């Protein structure tokens, strides 16, 4: 049975382009379109779509407000279609935090060589959205770190995430105390969004969160998020870790790649590291997590029931790189318990 899609956008030309792109795949059927949230509300009830493609800026009711209401009264998978601008990035990130599964950039020249490439991305994300499970969110348990433990940059936390990761990371980082070990993160996201994402998290968390720059040290109480245009790896200078950003081809289908980060953590931090692999489509990070585990690191995978997409954690578990499978809301506390256990060895 075809995936039924409703396209919501105030621009008639944008609706037509999105419909044409989705029509390229025989497994997708665009059952209707709407110019605003009020028309969309009626068409959702009438047409019963499986997935919505939703614009961010619309008249009468903006896309974020509509999305929040939708997730309360009629939760369903949503792919945002957003402009890759400074303000657009901020709004799109709010949409992801409010329950959207993923997004596609409208002004494709920033991300795509041509419309065909954009169409492939849109089709893939709509198909993935049709498979996700929506679940009631649970707040992560507040994590407390024993302040009597010696503060040291020898311990490091590395996190990899993809689809659904923006919400998961907000929960985990928001529960981290100011004296937690330094954190390095790869979240699959275009470069135009990673800086805005880091700023958003920084405003919500006790720890400092920022987009990484080459040479940044991995400090206590700080999380560094990879720039969406570069691979990120850690290196070591004496007892301190620092990050290095680099060009290069995609690894495991991505740049930045979780595998690149995790492999470097295995090499330079070994048993002093904790790896966490979160919700996401595909297998990026699975081999790197196995390398970390073989190097003596502790490792956690997000549980299936708390994942938006149980892809990356599933493969990591199958490859033998995961020590413990933990629900999202319990990850912050369990992560810091593991760090304490590592410190007592």
N, C-alpha and C positions, 0 to 999 in steps of 0.2 A: 504494500500500500504506500502511495506517495506521501511525502511529508508536506503537510498543508501549512502554507505560510501566508501571513497577513503583513503587508508593507504599509508602514505609517510614516508619512513625511509630508510636510506642507508644500514641498515643491513638486509640481506635476512632472517636470522633467526628471527629477531624481527618482520618483516612483517608477517612471517608465524604464529608466536605466536599470534599476534594481530588479524589476520584473524580467527584463530581457536577460540579465545575467543569470538569474535563477532558472529561467526557462531552458538554459543550456543543459541542464541535468534532468534526465527523465525521472529521477527519483524524487523530484521536488515539484510541487504544484502551488503556484501563487493563486490562492482562492479569492483574494480581494485586496483592496488598498483603502487607505483613509488619509485625509489631509490634516486631521487633528485628533486629539485624544477623545473628544466626545463622539465623533463618528466611529473611531476605533472601538470604543466601549461597546457600542451597539453591534458592530460587525463581529467582535469577538464572541458575543452571545449567539449571534445568528449563524456564523460560519464555523465556529469551533476549530480554529487553527491550532496546529501543533507548536508553531514557533512564530514569534513576532520579530520583524525587522523594524526597529524604532529609531526615529530621528531624535536628536537631543533638543534642538531649538524649534519650538512650534508655537503657533498662536493659541490664545485662549487658555491653554494649560501646557506648560513645558514638559518635555519628556521625562525629566527626573521626578517631578511631582506625580505624573501619570504612572511611572514605574513603581514608585513607592506605594501608591494606592492599589495598583495591580497585584503586588506581592502580598498585600494584606487580604484583599477580597477575592482575587482570582489568580493565584500564582501560576506562572507558566514560563517556559524558556524564552528569553529575550536576547537578541543580538542587537547591540547599538550600532548605528551607522552615523559616524561622527566626523567632523572636520578636524584635521590634524593641525590645530592652532593652539596657541598658548591657553586661551580661554576654553577652547574645545577639549583640550587634554584634561583640564581641571574638572570640567563637567562630566566627561566620560568616566573619569576615575570615581566620581561621586556615584555615577550610574552603576559601575561595577560593584562598589561597596553597598549599593542598595539592592542588589540581587540580579543584575544583568549577567548573563553567562560569558559574553565576549563582545568584542567590537570590531568594526571594520572602518578604516579611514576613508572618508568621502573623497578628499582631494588626493587621489591615488598617486599623483606624480611624486609625492614625498616617499612613498613606500613601494610602489609598483612600477615596473617598466612600461606596462600597458594595461588596458582595460581587461584583457584576457586573463592576466595574472591576478588582477583584483577580483575578477569573477570566480576564479578557482578558490581564492581565499574565502570569499563570501559563501560559496557553496559548501566548502569544507566546514566552515563554522556553523552554518545553519544545520548541516547534518549532525555535527557533534552536539549542538544545542538540543536537537530532537531526542538525543539519547540520555541527557543528563537527568538526574533525580533532584527535585526540589525538596528540601527538608527544613523543619523548624530549626532555627539557629539557636545554639547554646553559647552563652558567653564563656570564654576561656577562664579557667580558674586563675586567680591572681597569683603570680609566682613571687616567692620571697627567697632571696639569696642570703645565706648566712654571712653577715658582714664581718664576722670574726675570721673568716677564711682569708688567707693572704691574697691580695689583689695582684694578679699576674696576667700578662698578655700571652703566657704560654698556652693557655686554653683558648680555643676558638670554636665558634659555632658557624657551620656552613649550611645554608638553606637553598633548596631549589624548588621552583614552582612554575606552573603554567596556568591553564584554564581554571578559574576559580581561585587562583592564588592571591589576588588582590585582597579579597575578603579574609582569607586564611592568614595572610601576613599581618593584616591590621589587628586581628585577634591575638596573634602570638606576640608581636612586638609591643602591642599595647599593654600586655600583661607582664612585660619584662621590667625588672627593677633597675635603677640607675647604675648599680655595680655589677651588672651581668657581664660575662665575657664579651669580647668583640665579636660582631656578627657580620658575615659576608653573605650576600644574597644574589642569586640570579633568578629573576622573574621574567618570563618570556613577554616582552613588551617593546614596541618601537621606541627609538631614541627620543622622539618628541614627547613621549609620555613618561619616561623613567624619572626625569627631574621633577616633574609635577607630582608624580606618585610619591617620590621621596619627601617632597615638601609637605604633602598632605599627611603622610605618616608622622613626620617630625612634629606637626602641630597637634597630633593626637596621642603621642607617646611620651613617657617620662625620659626614655633614652633619646639620644640624638640620632636622627636618621637623615642620610644625605646620599646623593648620587656620587658614586666613587670617581676619583681621579687617579691617574697613575702616580704612584709614590705615596698615596695616603696610607698612614699606619692604621692597623686594626686595633683600635683602642677600647678599653673597658667602657661600657655604657654607650657604645656607638655601633650603629648598623650601616654598612656600606652596600648600596644597591648598584649592580652593574648597569652601566650606560647601555641602552638598547642597541647601540651601533657597534659595540666592541665585545670581544671575549674578555673575561676577567679571570685572573689567576692570582693566587697568593705566592709570595716569596718570603724569605726570611733574612733579616739582618740582625745578627746576634740573637738576642732573646725576643726580638720584636718581629711581628709579621707586617708586611705591607702588600698592597695590591698593585697589580700591573695590568693595564688594559692593552689589548692588541688587536690588530687586524687579522685577517685570515678567512678561509672558507668556513662555511657552516659546518658544525660538528653535531652529529646525530640530528641533523636537519635544522639546527638553530644557531643563531649568533645574537646575543651571547648564549653559550651552551652551559648547562649545569654540569655536564661531563667534564668540560675543561676546568671549571672551578673545583669540582670534587677531586679530580685527578691531582691537581696541584696541592690540595689540602692533604691528600694521602701522602704525597711526596715530602712536603715541608712541615706538616704538623703531626702526621701519624697518629699515635696513641693520645696525643693532646687535643684531639679534635672530636667534635660531635657533629654528625651529619643528620639533616632532617630533609626528607623528600615529601613534598605536599602534592595536593591535587593537580592534575594536568593530563593532557592528552599526549600519547606517544610513549617514548622510552628514554628520553633525555634524562641523564642523571643516574640511571640504573647501573650502568657499568662503572661509573665513577664512584657510586656508593659501595659497590663491591670492592673496588680498590681501597677505599677508605677502611672498610671492615677488615680486609686482609692486612692493612697496615696497623691495625690495633685500635682504630677509632670506634667510638660508640655510635650507633645509628638508630634512627627512628623513621618509620613511615606512617603517614596519616592513614587512618582506618577507612575501609571502603564505605561504611555507612555515613561518614562525615565528609566524604569527598564529593565535589561537584562532578569530577571525572576521575575514576579510579584507574588511570592508565599508567602514569609514571610510578606511583607506589607499587602497583601490581607487578610490573616488570622487575622492579628492584627486589621485591620479595621473592619472585620466581628465580632470580639470579643468585639468591643467597646473600645479598648485601645488607639485609635488614635484621637488626637485633630485636627490636620491639615494634609492634604495630599499636598505635595509640590514637584514640579519638582526638579530633582537633582541639576541643576545649580542655583536654588534659595535657596537651603537648608542652606548654610553657613550664608547668610545674615539674613534669617528668624530666624535661630537658635539664633543668637546674639541679634536680636530684642526681642525675647522671654526672653533671659537672662536679658536684660535691664528692661523689664516689670516686671520680677520677683524681680529684685533688688529694684524697686520702690514701691513694695507692702508694 
